[in-house]
Amino acid sequence: MTQRLQKILSARGVASRRKAEELLQAGRITVNGRIAALGESADPEIDCILVDGKELPSPGKAVYIMLNKPRGYVTTLSDEKGRPTVAQLVEDCGVRVYPVGRLDYDSEGLLLLTNDGAFANRLMHPKQEISKIYEVWTTGYHEAASALLGRPIELDGYRIRPPKVTLLRAEGTRAKFLVTIHEGRNRQVRRMCETAGMQVTRLRRIGEGKLSLGNLKTGAWRYLTEDELVGL
């Protein structure tokens, strides 16, 4: 079946669709011996598709992983600065998987990884609005902080849905919140806290959709269950 090359490369675990576009623009992908163009389609069952002169991986069993990401790891497969990556934490799963969404370098908690490109793209599509739950430790707490944090503010020209905010405890200017958001804007929770006059000292994602991090140890990973996949 003919598909866009970006979709084929994503489904085979070669690269995300955005990275695939970069590969195409760099002329690193050929179809039947000819350099492919951005937006081009092909049939992986008929056409000879090569990336840097190498054949695509064979379609294998789809893998779905939950990782408890530690702080100090970047959510990429490689890093030009030489920082530790989440790929290193799951390399013993036996297949090449890539992150579904991201957690920034200083954040921790639940992160999904897969080699199923279609699954990843469905989850990351803005229309899905899958809820994400965070434990948030802050400084700069004040009486109006909870109300301000729960406002539907505008980020990057996009008005976020009203987040659900629960104050778990407050001691002087320090506080801990439980925050549920429905989008995944860049550094969204940290920026929400800044607009409320607070700074995040620790950020931990503990839930996504119907998934819960549970007691999975920091740096450890596990496969998603069939029930969890159905729930997503």
C-alpha positions in Angstrom: 0.0 0.0 0.0 1.3 3.4 -1.0 2.1 5.7 2.0 4.0 8.9 2.6 7.7 8.2 3.3 7.5 10.0 6.6 4.8 7.6 7.8 6.7 4.5 6.5 9.9 5.5 8.3 8.0 6.2 11.5 6.2 2.9 11.4 9.4 1.0 10.9 11.1 2.7 13.8 13.7 4.6 11.8 12.7 8.1 12.9 9.9 10.2 14.0 7.9 11.9 11.3 9.6 15.2 12.0 13.1 13.6 11.9 12.1 11.8 8.7 11.3 15.1 7.1 14.8 16.2 8.0 16.3 13.1 6.4 14.3 13.7 3.2 15.4 17.3 3.0 19.0 16.2 3.5 18.7 13.8 0.6 19.5 10.8 2.7 16.6 8.7 1.5 16.3 7.0 -1.8 13.4 5.2 -3.5 14.4 2.7 -6.3 17.8 4.3 -6.6 16.5 7.9 -6.8 16.8 10.6 -4.1 13.4 11.0 -2.6 11.6 14.3 -2.2 9.7 15.6 0.8 6.1 14.7 0.5 6.8 11.7 -1.7 4.9 8.4 -1.3 6.0 4.8 -1.9 5.0 1.2 -1.3 7.3 -0.5 1.2 6.3 -3.9 -0.1 7.3 -3.1 -3.7 9.7 -0.2 -3.7 13.3 -0.3 -2.6 13.6 2.3 0.2 17.0 3.0 1.6 18.2 5.4 4.4 21.9 6.2 4.0 22.1 3.3 1.7 20.7 0.8 4.2 17.4 -1.1 3.9 14.6 -0.4 6.3 14.2 -2.7 9.3 11.7 -5.4 8.8 8.3 -4.8 10.4 8.5 -6.6 13.7 6.4 -6.9 16.8 5.1 -3.7 18.2 6.6 -2.8 21.6 5.0 -0.4 24.1 7.0 0.7 27.1 6.5 2.8 30.2 9.7 4.3 31.6 10.1 6.2 34.9 12.4 8.8 33.6 15.0 10.2 36.1 16.1 13.8 36.1 19.2 14.5 34.1 18.2 12.6 30.9 17.1 14.1 27.6 14.0 12.7 25.8 15.8 11.9 22.6 17.6 9.0 21.0 20.9 10.8 20.8 22.3 14.2 22.1 24.8 16.4 20.4 26.0 17.6 23.8 26.7 14.1 25.0 24.1 14.1 27.8 22.4 10.9 28.9 19.4 9.9 26.9 16.2 7.9 27.7 17.2 5.5 24.8 20.1 4.3 27.0 17.7 3.4 29.8 15.6 1.1 27.6 18.3 -0.3 25.2 17.9 -3.7 26.8 14.3 -4.0 25.5 15.9 -5.5 22.3 14.3 -3.1 19.7 14.7 0.5 18.7 12.0 2.5 20.4 11.5 6.2 20.5 9.6 8.6 23.0 6.0 9.4 22.7 6.0 13.1 23.6 8.7 14.4 26.0 9.8 15.3 29.4 12.4 18.0 29.7 15.9 17.4 31.1 15.0 18.4 34.7 11.6 16.6 34.8 11.0 13.0 35.8 8.3 10.4 35.8 6.1 8.6 33.3 7.3 8.5 29.7 6.0 6.2 26.9 8.3 4.7 24.3 7.3 2.6 21.3 8.3 1.4 17.8 4.7 1.8 16.6 4.7 5.1 14.7 1.0 5.2 14.1 0.3 4.6 17.8 2.7 7.4 18.8 1.2 9.9 16.3 -2.3 9.2 17.5 -1.4 9.8 21.1 0.5 13.0 20.3 -2.1 14.5 18.1 -3.5 17.7 19.7 -7.1 16.5 19.1 -6.6 13.6 21.5 -6.1 16.0 24.5 -5.0 13.1 26.7 -4.8 14.2 30.3 -1.4 14.3 32.0 -1.0 14.4 35.8 1.9 15.9 37.6 3.2 16.3 41.1 4.7 19.8 41.3 6.9 21.2 44.0 7.3 25.0 44.0 8.8 28.0 45.7 7.2 31.4 45.8 3.8 30.1 47.0 1.2 32.8 48.0 -2.5 32.8 48.8 -3.6 33.4 45.3 -1.3 30.8 43.7 -3.8 28.0 43.3 -6.4 30.3 41.6 -3.8 31.8 39.3 -2.3 28.3 38.5 -5.8 27.1 37.5 -6.4 29.8 34.9 -6.8 28.9 31.2 -3.8 31.0 30.1 -2.4 31.4 26.5 0.8 29.7 25.6 2.5 30.0 22.2 -0.7 31.6 20.8 -2.8 28.6 22.1 -5.3 29.0 24.9 -5.0 25.9 27.1 -8.0 24.2 28.7 -8.4 25.0 32.4 -6.1 22.7 34.3 -7.2 20.9 37.4 -5.2 22.1 40.4 -5.1 20.6 43.9 -2.9 22.0 46.6 -1.5 19.1 48.5 0.4 21.0 51.1 2.0 24.5 51.8 4.7 25.4 54.2 5.6 29.1 54.1 6.6 29.9 50.5 7.0 26.2 49.5 4.1 24.1 48.2 3.3 20.9 46.5 0.5 20.7 43.9 -1.3 18.0 41.9 -1.8 19.4 38.4 -3.7 17.8 35.5 -3.3 19.3 32.0 -4.8 18.3 28.7 -2.2 19.5 26.3 1.6 19.1 26.0 3.0 22.6 25.2 6.7 23.0 25.7 7.5 23.2 29.4 3.8 23.9 30.0 3.6 23.3 33.7 6.7 25.2 34.5 5.5 28.2 32.5 2.0 28.0 34.1 3.7 28.2 37.5 5.8 31.2 36.4 2.7 33.1 35.4 1.3 32.3 38.9 4.5 33.8 40.5 6.1 30.5 41.4 9.2 28.5 40.4 9.2 24.8 40.0 11.8 22.9 42.1 10.7 19.4 41.1 8.3 18.1 38.5 7.1 14.5 38.2 4.6 13.1 35.8 2.6 10.3 37.5 -0.2 9.7 35.1 -1.2 9.9 31.4 -4.7 9.1 30.3 -5.7 5.9 32.2 -2.0 5.0 32.8 -0.4 5.4 36.3 3.3 5.4 37.1 2.5 3.4 40.3 5.5 2.0 42.1 7.8 1.7 39.0 11.3 2.6 40.3 13.2 5.6 38.9 15.1 4.6 35.8 13.2 1.3 35.4 10.8 0.4 32.6 8.1 -2.2 31.9 5.8 -3.2 29.0 2.3 -1.9 28.9 -0.4 -4.5 29.6 -3.1 -5.3 27.1 -5.7 -3.6 29.3 -3.5 -0.4 29.4 -3.2 -0.4 25.6 -7.0 -0.8 25.2 -7.4 2.1 27.7 -5.2 4.3 25.5 
